[in-house]
Amino acid sequence: MARYSSYSNNEPITRWNNVPIYLTTIVTAVFVIGLLLSAVALAARSPLWDWFVAPIPLAPAWSIWRLFTYVFVGELGFFSLFAILCYYWWSLGIETHLGRDSLAILLVLLTLIGPAVGAIWYWGFGVSSLSAGNYCFTAGLLVAFATLYPNSESWFSIPFKWIALICIACGALMLFLAFKWVELSQLLISCGAGYAYINHAREMEHDDAVPLFDRLGKWFQRKPKFRVVPSPSSRARRSAAESETSELDALLDKIARNGIDSLTRQERTKLERLREAMIRKDQR
């Protein structure tokens, strides 16, 4: 059974002049401020911009805030306003459906994927990289929204899942042709993370959902070795059949030695009972 009614954090955090303020609203405002400050810093050639992007490796190593702030800075371009509007649309759709907590986890996950993938490339292949902007972050959010609302119609009545697939395919193709392997892996892993997290969050909507770590624990549990053993009833039947066979053999040996007249009344009755039992067994 789904438990949509149990969500209390899919409502606005507060209201300002009767305008609902969501977590999405706050993050969108931070995006706008970050882009404006980035434009000013780049125009003035200020070194302040360098302290908010995330180079891999980090230099200095203690500047870990860059792992989160890089998505809020970037070059202000023609599509910047469109990207912010799309972020607000997709993020608000997720927040009002799954709740503020689920959206916050998703945003943090998508934010950390870029530096994490960059670190893997650096440690594994010695390739340094620079994470700045929210390209892969927004792509992961796009896939998350399309996973949650796959058949909602967007432009020209096309289901949103196809719009997302076309956008991601075009972006991946451009990165592939430019031989930008770090950015391509960041894009694909962000999209995969958005898809996987939304599916997990949808499963957790139900009362019988199994937590993720419990399912992971079961994968590593040692599976018991099963041995097929006869059931107690079959063992009892086999023992009874062996007993009847031995009794019948003893009676037949006595008849062979001394003739059938040597059987007592009880032995004749037992012989007849065993004969009927063997006839019933043969007829099955």
Secondary structure, 3 states (H helix, E strand, C coil): CECHHHCCCCCCCEEECCEEECHHHHHHHHHHHHHHHHHHHHHCCCHHHHHCCEEECCCCCCCCCHHHHHHHCCCCCCCHHHHHHHHHHHHHHHHHHHCHHHHHHHHHHHHHHHHHHHHHHHHHHCCCEEECCCHHHHHHHHHHHHHHCCCCECHHHCEHHHHHHHHHHHHHHHHHHCCCHHHHHHHHHHHHHHHHHHHHHHHCCECCCCCHHHHHHHHCCCCCCCCCCCCHHHHHHHHHHHHHHHHHHHHHHHHHHHCHHHCCHHHHHHHHHHHHHHHHHHHC
